[in-house]
Amino acid sequence: MSIPDKPVRHWFVTGASGGLGHHIAEEALKHGDRVTATARRPAALDDLAEAHGDRLTVETLDLTRAADVTAVVERTLRSGPVDVVVNNAGYAVVGAAEEMTAEQVRDQVEVLLLAPMLITRAFLPSMREQGGGRIIQISSMGGQVAIPTHSAYHAGKWGLEGFTESVAREVAGFGIHLTIVEPGGTRTGFASALRYTEETAPYRDNVVGRTRRRLEATGDDTLTGDPAKLAAVVFRTTRDPHPPVRLALGSDTYDAVHAALSERLTALEAQKDLAATVAFTP
């Protein structure tokens, strides 16, 4: 069972002030749908408000405040059922795990994992009652691949992917579909918005320091992903009666994830005999 397409659907999109979230909100509005968009800087959505009028509702939201997340979701549902939820908001802290403060680690996990979990859970009851819905989790190739300097970011994204795959199986019978989107390098301003830890001497000249300097030199113009095209693919996926659980977008994503999965599979196969040695002896 899948939710029937409506003439006008209601979307809930987090992190819509810029980048991919802004493009997804714009794509939905362009097709005549309604959008409730959340942002820490609501004025960044003035262009969409001017173009689409009252089909856009803007909510100011800091995803690190769980009570505010609950309040915004409840207020949104009072305005009518939500058909498509897009958990998009995110950012990355760059640095060695040892260099990160407890606040930086906590903030990464709250924004990338806890907030999407709370938002997903909050919308499931109404989606069950209406006979279906779509939840789009914006992960990244960093939800399958790990690099030095991104440990907290990977913790959030890998956790989000595991949570989503589990919930997708729980609610499939209710016509609710969850899709994990894994973009590669995309010109959204994400690279220029990276936050960095205070660099320490032990990590300055090793792989952490080298990765840090490569990222510092990476401009958005060097990335190949077109956020408008990505948003269009996400929109089409919400119309697909049998959407994928994972959607890898970008040749860099495909290559990196393929290599990572192949490496893990090879390592797993090498442990087959060892794995069997820990069972009770008959």
Buried (B, 14 or more C-beta within 10 A) or exposed (E): EBBEEEEEBBBBBBBBBBBBBBBBBBBBBBEEBBBBBBBEEBEBBEEBBEEBEEBBBBBEBBBBEEEBBEEBBEEBBEEEBBBBBBBBBBBBBBBBBEBBEEEBBBBBBBBBBBBBBBBBEBBBEBBBEBEBBBBBBBBBBBBBBBBBBBBBBBBBBBBBBEBBBEBBEEBBEBBBBBBBBBBBBBBBEBBEEBEBBEBEEEBEEEEBBBBBEEBEEBEBEEBEBBBEEBBBEBBEBBEEEEBEBBBBBBEBBBBBBEEBEEEEEEEEEEEEEEEEEEEEEE
